[in-house]
Amino acid sequence: MLDSLFDLESLGWDDFFRSSFQSEDRVGCIPGRVVQEHRGSYQIFTERGELWSSLSGRLRHKSSRRDQLPAAGDWVVIRRLYDESSAAIVAVLPRKSQFIRGAAGDKTEAQVIAANIDTVFLMMAVNRDFNLRRIERYLVMACGSGAQPVVVLSKSDLCADAGHKALELETVSMGAPIHVVSVLKETGLGAVRRYFAPGKTVALLGSSGVGKSTLINYLLSEEVQKTQELRRRDGRGRHTTTSRQLMLVPGGGLVLDTPGIRELQLWDERDRPAGPPQEYGRSPGIQRAFGDIESLAEHCRYRDCSHGGEPGCAVQAALATDGLDAERLRSYEKLRKELRYQERRQNKAVEIREKNKWKRLCRSARERAVMKRRG
């Protein structure tokens, strides 16, 4: 254990987490915040110092889903082990916010990228990374996370029309603040710093090479994260960050760096109990990120309007009068279709988990009955 101690409030501890921690029997346990995970071990900041912890056997057994395990930014309940330098995580406290995506590959499961975040910086470089459709996808996920989305356009020194691109972005940002910055020229950074305050956590999300590590080095006033020069052939940045890590910012606040996201699969952030499916394709993230289209849809003649060829479609009327961009509508329909597919997979996965749960319970009951008769 390191000698340095941490004030929990400066790490984001508040009444929400305090009441959750005290709601159950926590004798002999202390709270801590997950800084990073490394090969099944978790670095945790506590009021007694820094600890490296592993999952308790009970927590590992109870966690039937990947998103139930600790993630960077989580507050956890830990029990100190005998050597006083390590501990076991026995519970994960409820989250105030979480940025979730569908895990890569064929498995239908959620992956928590960041937990208990106050603000999400959705970073995009204005030189060759600028893409309105990509930021719409990020906004869908961010608007459903519970955190405040903020768009940060980086590397403005490499783009002559950065201001024009910021205006383009306003047409799809649905009121999310937009900041154009350049760490090299030190422009626009004052506005970014205002999001950091004691106990407040900001996560940086974006593709590889958009300048997340460079911005973090500026915020921390030292080269904590490695950076690389742009590739000459296409002017793009290179991947440097390899794991999610929470860091304290001088002057107050925390910043969570994340590896560049190559694939961002949508995930319905609503709890999905087994049984009849909920309405597909209408997650809170979709409704907030595309609030303009959702508002238009309320005036359609038919409640289940597909915004295709139905009479009295307010969305098509806005499209005909240039009140709605055709590309934005196509993006909305594409993301809803993707979300509907993912939601059906989620609902099926929940049903399978419930069936397997009852099979295990029935098998256990039969085994106990047999043992009772033999006894």
Secondary structure by P-SEA (a helix, b strand, c coil): ccccccccccccccaaaaaaaaccccccbbbbbbccccccbbbbbccccbbbbbbcaaaaaacccccccccccbbbbbbbcccccbbbbccccccccccccccccccccccccccccccccbbbbccccccaaaaaaaaaaaaaccbbbbbbbccccccccaaaaaaaaaacccccbbbbbbcccccccccccccccccbbbbbbbcccccaaaaaaaaaccccbbbbcccccccbbbbcccbbbbbbccccbbbbbbccccbbbbbccccccccccccccccaaaaaaaaaaaaaaaaccccccccccccccaaaaaaaaccccaaaaaaaaaaaaaaaaaaaaaaaaaaaaaaaaaaaaaaaaaaaaaaaaac
